[in-house]
Amino acid sequence: MSTIPAAPPDPRLDGTDIRASVIDLIGATPLVRLKRLTEVHEIPSVLAMKMETNNPGGSSKDRPALEMILAAERDGRLRPGGTIVEPTSGNTGVGLAIVAAQRGYQCVFVMTDKVAPEKIALLQAYGAEVVVCPVAVEPDDPQSYYKVAERLTAERGAFRPNQYENPDNPLSHLKTTGPELWAQTAGRITHFVAGAGTCGTLTGVARFLRERNPNIRIVAADPEGSVFSGGSGRPYLVEGVGEDFFPAAWDPDLYDDIIAISDKESFLTAREVSRTEGILIGGSGGMAVAAAVRVAKAATPDDIVVVLNPDSGRGYLSRVFDDGWMANFGFLTECDECVGNVLSVARDIQELVYVNPDHTVRHAIELMRTNAISQLPVCKNTPPFAAAEVSGAVDELELMDAIARDSSAMDTRVETVMGPKLPTVGIGQRLDRAISMLETSPALLVLSGGRPVSILTRTDVLSYYESIADVDDLPAGGGASG
Ligand SMILES: Cc1ncc(COP(=O)(O)O)c(C=O)c1O
């Protein structure tokens, strides 16, 4: 079914089902109905998943990796024994590493520090070199992962596939994923839903399917905050999808709808699919399924909605599938007496009081005084913040010290005197955990849905206990007196 070129034939394999190499296992992935999810969500249409986990590298990225390397070999951009350099969050790296192993190339991968540590180990396991760069820098900063990749490519005379610009990326999906979907649904597919990163999958598949049936609906799923769904490109936690710029394959005329999905819904859906269907999927797969469920619910019984699952949940065990991590970011509630209860009782001001890194120390002091607080988080931009936008904290003791040493500190930028970030606690985490953290830190930053929403101090906990003690002290049957 797949049109990816096979290795040269060896007559000894004739009549066997032995593939010539692992490259011949790329593509032709199965389609499976999401039966249990259909029942739970009362979906009238047929909802099926394209299982890209069945590729040898475990993701949809094996397809563009192969196509980009074959094209580069054909036109001489990649020569025998050459080096491949690519900035990638992991999956494209695995695909390139697999094809490179078969065809004798070296690989160097450049990634941001947002990526799960097991993804780095995975690429190293294929023998690749991995260079990690900070995520919290501007794209044109020399430390940004795009710039580092540019420099390494020049230094090593390497081939850079550049999946964000390379037309062979969408072409791989036009040549393989699209035809597979058409054949597997007997030409009856009505809706295709996929996450957008480089937009290679969505655009390649859309170009093929539209040729066959101009009425097919193409739906992009996108993380809240990403530019595709109208965000400003500010950070989110789902990996591998969404962008802060428009890649070459972005073609909005092809997309009927672009649905923004929050980190929380993406992660909870990934967990739901894994548990209810027995199909372990990652956060970006959860995001695509969350969008597909909306599409499939609004579709008719005759419709066939296909969602593409790009990779497995195995790469995200320490995040999406770790209850502690999920609770710490405020995605899960651990118990009844949680941090959120304290905040609703003890805090008059419900929104986060913060300073920007370029605000003055004078401004920070004023805020502390008017709000009667002793610590402020330092956050970039304006609310609602992402956890990655918190750059530090200021504390009244630190400010006092700074000004005592140099009175002109009053008018300096907060970032020049700020201390480290406050420890974080999830809004649904157990209060006793927060209390033990408050033994070593005077305040905690509270996260809900992955975003900082408040500060929790020792005084807050005391006022909470005071208020429940007041309620407990009420005489039996007694209420507030009139
Ligand atoms: C996990 C994951 N999901 C989805 C995508 C998006 O696919 P595409 O880049 O073809 O838009 C990527 C891309 O890297 C990915 O790694």
The ligand as a Gaussian input file, in Angstrom:
#p B3LYP/6-31G(d) Opt

LIG

0 1
 C        4.701000      14.144000      18.754000
 C        4.351000      14.909000      17.519000
 N        3.093000      15.092000      17.190000
 C        2.744000      15.776000      16.078000
 C        3.637000      16.363000      15.267000
 C        3.171000      17.205000      14.118000
 O        3.347000      16.691000      12.838000
 P        3.790000      17.651000      11.668000
 O        5.173000      18.157000      11.977000
 O        3.764000      16.797000      10.441000
 O        2.829000      18.802000      11.592000
 C        4.964000      16.203000      15.638000
 C        5.982000      16.856000      14.921000
 O        7.132000      16.872000      15.293000
 C        5.316000      15.443000      16.777000
 O        6.578000      15.241000      17.149000

